[in-house]
Amino acid sequence: MTKFLKSLISILIMASFIFTGCATDGVANDNLSSVSPSGVLEVHFLNVGQADCSLIKFSDGSNMLIDAGNNGDAKYVTEYLNNQGVKRLDVVVGTHPHEDHIGSLDTVINNFDIGTVYMPDDVATTKTFTDVIDAIENKGLSITEPVVGSTFNLGGANFTILGPQKKYDDHNNNSIVLKMVYGDTSFMFTGDAEVKAEEDIMAKGYDLKADVLKVGHHGSSTSTSDKWLSLVDPMYAVIQCEKGNDYGHPHKETIQKLNAKGIEIFRNDELGEIVITTDGKNITVKSGESILSEAESAGTSLTVNQETNDKNTSTSTETTYIGNTSSKKFHRDICESLPNENNRVYFSSRDEAISKGYTPCGNCNP
């Protein structure tokens, strides 16, 4: 049995052991009535470069984290949470197992009190994914799989799980998609869900209208279809991407769509941290480095587990190379041109891929 097959079997066994369909720590996974808003809710879109990370702070002291950036963002994400006074994350969502979404999730889990952890039924063969599973297991936590159409309440906000509607062949479309309603205001969080996933969500007839849209897949043209954008019909759009990234995100087609509808765009690559606040009726947006400096002046220090920092340092440059057996091209694991699973072959290094006769993908330039 090859080393890869042994690793895959180990991960599958671990995942089947730790995943559960039941919610924990008082966060219900069934339909609940809406809760009236009280106080100001804050949504922080952290500046994690070519990655996603959103912190939701509720006026009752509850906190929620959606994704956690790359492996190399662990110190920044942890310090940001600490400077915001976060000691417990009542809900943590890893939208899908790509490194740019769950890279620092193990560090977060190891260093904060954690309630419910939502992750899709989607297993990756990367060390990043294994590190997250290990952190969950070591904390005695379990993973709650998303049940589409179900709702839960937190801090006066109501969340509806819209996706993934089914199990897809690629990680992006397996992203957990959430709509949050707080009073008369609403937010749509999309992970990296692409057009196919959007179509399947739209086919269910949900009310998708939202005031704020976290644009899918860092503004890629593979997400945010015309119909999706028309149904969500946001006033504001947030794009989490890095200046000068290798993918050209956000793609001009997406920006043109947003501009054509008069949607105000806020981008981490241009503005740094972005914080959107609402009292349930009014929405305000603040951005820039002043957010972090203001928070630091009111925050307290946190000693991050050194073992976690060492692990993060060792994996921050981790890359999994995936070959396409049909085209004989190989890709990075976050490439948008990845083949279906049955056409994939995995390599532990770039040199190995080349030695096997594979050539680099022109999109992700591995």
N, C-alpha and C positions, 0 to 999 in steps of 0.2 A: 504494500500500500504506500503511495507516495506521501511525502510530507504535507502536500497541499490537501489531499483527501483526508488525512488524519486531522488536520486543522479544521477543515470544513465540518467534519462529523462532530468534533468537539464543540464547535460553536453552535451547531444545530441542537445538540443535546442540551447545552447550557441555555439556549434561548427557549427551548420547549419547557425547561424546568422553571424558568424565571417569569415567563409571560403569564398574565392572568387577565381575564375579562372583567374582573370586579374592581371597582374603585375602592380607594382606601382613604383613611384620615378624613372622613366626613365629606369628601367631594363626590357627590352622587353621579352615577353614569346613566341616569334615566331622565325622562322629561320632568321638568320642574317649572313652577310658575315663576314669572319674572319678579325680581326684587327691586323695590323702589331705590333709586340712587340717593346717596347721602354723602356729601362732600365732593372733593375733586379727585378724579382718577388721572393718573399719569402713565403715558406709554413712552418709554425710552427706547429709541433705536440706536444701539451702540455703534460706534465707529470701528467695526472689526474688519475693515478692508473688503476683500472679495469673499464675503461670508455674511451670515445672518445671525443676529442676536437682538432680541427684544425683551425688555423688562417692563412688566405692568405692575404699578404700585396703586393699591387701593386705600381709600381713606380710613378703613378700619384696621389698617396695619397688615393686611394680607398682601402677598407678593406672588407673582407668576413670571416664569422665564420661558420664552419660546426660542429655542436654539441657543448655542453658546459659542459661535465663532470657530475659528481654526484652532489647532493645537497650540500654535504660537501666541494665541490671544489669552491664554489662561491667566496670566498675571494681571493684565488690563481688565478683563471681565471681573475677576475676583475683587480687585481694588474698587472698581466702579460700583459693584453691588455693596461692598462694605461702606463706601463713602455715601451711599444712598441710605445707609442705616439698615440694610437688609440683613437679618439674622436667620430668617426662615423663608424658604420658598415653598408655598403651599401647593403649587402645581408647577411641574417642569415638563416641557414638551420638547422632545427631539423629533423634529418633523420627519426626518428621514436620515439614513445612516451615512451620508456623505460627510467627509472630514470638515468641510467648511460650514457645517451645521451642528455637528456634535463633537468637534475637535476638543473643546475645553469642557465638555459636559462632565467628564470624570473628575476634573479638578473642582468644579462647582459642587458636585455631589459629595465629594470627600470633605469639603470645607464648610458646608452649610447644613442646617437642619432641613430635611426634605420631606414633603408630604407625598402627593401622588405624582408618579412619573408616567407620562403618556409617550409611547413610541409605537410606530406601525409594525405590523407583522411582516418585517422585511429584514433579512439577515445579510450582513456584509462580511467578507472574508479579510477584513483589514484589522491591524492592531488597534487602530482608533476605536473601532466598534467593540473589540474585545475588552479594551480598557474601560469603556463605559459600562459594559455588562459586568465586569469585575467590580467596579465601584458600586453599582446597584446591589450586587450580591453581598459585598462586604458590609454594606450598611444595613443589611437585612430588609431591603426594600423589594418590591415586585414591580413589574411593568404592566400598566393597564393599556390594553389595545383599544384603539378608537372604535367606537360603534357609531356608524354614520346615522345621522338623524337624531342622535341622543343629545341631551343638553346637561349642563351643570352650572351652578351658580357659585360665584366667588366675589366677595367684597361689594355686593350690590350690582354686579354685572352678570349677564346671562350669556353663556357660550353655547353655540351649536356646532357640533362636529359635522362638517360637510364632506370631508374626504379623508382618505381615499375610498372611492366607491367600490373598488374591487382590488384584487392583487394584480399589479402590472409587472411587466418584464424589466422595467427600469426603476431605479430608486427615485428619480425626480417625481414621477407620477404617483408614487406611493406616499408622497408628502401628506402629512396631516394638514387639512385646511380647516380653519376656525373662523366663525363669525362671532364677534363680541358686541352685545347691545348694552349700553349704559344709558338709561333714561331715554331721551330722544336721539341719542347719538350712537353711531355704530362703526366698527372697524372690521376689516377683512384681512386675515393673516393667511398667506398662501404657500409658504415654503417655496419649493421649486416646482410646484405643480405646473405641467405644461398643457397644451391645447387639448389633448385627449382627455386628461383628467378633468379639465374645465368643462368639456362637453358632457361628460358623464354626470358631473354635478348639476349642470344646467338642466339635464334631462329629467331630473327628479322634481323640478318645479319649486325649489326652495325660494324664499324671499332673499335675494342676494344683495339688495340695495345696502350700500355702506357709505358713510361719509369719508372714511379714510381707507385707502387700499394700500397694503404692503405689496408692491408689484412683484409678481412671480418671477423666480429664477433670475434675480438681479437685473431685471429689465431686458432679458433675452427676448428675441423675436419668436422663440419657441413657446412663449407663454403670452397671456393677455390678448386673447383673440378679440376681434371686433365685437362679437356678440357678448362675450364675457364682460368686456368693459362697458357695454351698453346696459347690461343688467345690474352690474355693481354700481355704475353711475356715481363715482366718488367726486367729492369736492377737492380732496387732497390725495396725492400719491407719494409714497415713500419708496425710494429705490436704495437698497443696500448694495453698494459696489465699491470697488477700489479705483482710484485714479490711475489711468494707464494700464489697466488690467489686460491680460493676454487675450481675453475673449471679446474685447470691444464692447463690453456692457457699460451702460445700457445701449442696446442697439437703436439705431436711428429710427427704425420702423416703429418701435414702441414709443419713443419720445414724440414722434409725429402724431401717433394716435392720441396720446394724452393732450398734446397741445391743441389738436383739432377740436377736442371737446372742452377746452378751456379749463382743464384740470391743473391745479397748482402742484408743481413737482418739487419735492425736497429730496436731495441726494446726499448720502454720507460722504461721497468722494469730493463734494463741493463744500459741504457745510460742517463736516465733523458730526458730533453727536446731535441727534434730533429728538426733541421732547414735545409730545403733543398732549395737552391737558384738556379735560372736559369736566364740567359740573353736571352733565346730563342734558344740557341745553346748548351751551356755547362751547366752541372749540378754539383753542389758541395753540400756536406753534412757536417754539423757541429752538434755536440751534446755535452751534458754535462751541468753542473751547470754554467759554464762560460757564457753561453748564457744569463741566467737570470741576472747574476751580471753585465754583460756588458750593458744590457738594462736598469737596474736600475740606473746606473751611468748617463744615458742620459735622464731618464724619469722624469716626474713630478708627484706630489702626486694627488690622487683622493679620495674625501670623498664619500664613498659608503653610499647610503641611509640606515639609521639605521634600518628602518622598514623592509627593505629587508634582512639585516643581521639577525635580530631577527627571521624573518620567516624562513630563511635558517637554523638557529640553531635549530629551533623547528622541522624541517622536515628532518634534515640530517640523522636521524636514522629511518626514516619512512620505513616500509616494508609492502607491501601488500601480503597477503597469499592467494594462489589460489589452491583450491582443485580439484582433478580429480574424478568425480562422478563414474567413472568406476573402477579405481584402488584403490580408497579411500586413495590416497597419497595426501599430500599438499606440495606446492612449494613456493619459493620466486618468485616475479613477473619477475625476470630476468633469471629464470632457463631455460635452453635449452630444458628441457623435459616437457614444459607446454602442456596441452591437448588442443584440439580444443575448440573453444568458447562454443559450445553446450554441452561440457562435463565439464564445469567449474562451480565452486561455490566459492564465495569470502568470506573471513573471515577478520575481523578487527584486530585479534590478533592470536598469536600462540596458546594460551590457548583455544580460541574458536574453532579452527580447531581440536585440540585434544579432546575437550569435545564432538565434533560431531562425533567422531569415526575415524578421519583421522590420518594417521601416516606420519612422515616426509619423504620427498624425500631423497634418498641416494646420489643424485648428488649435490644438492644445500644446503643440510643440514640446512633447515630453523629453 
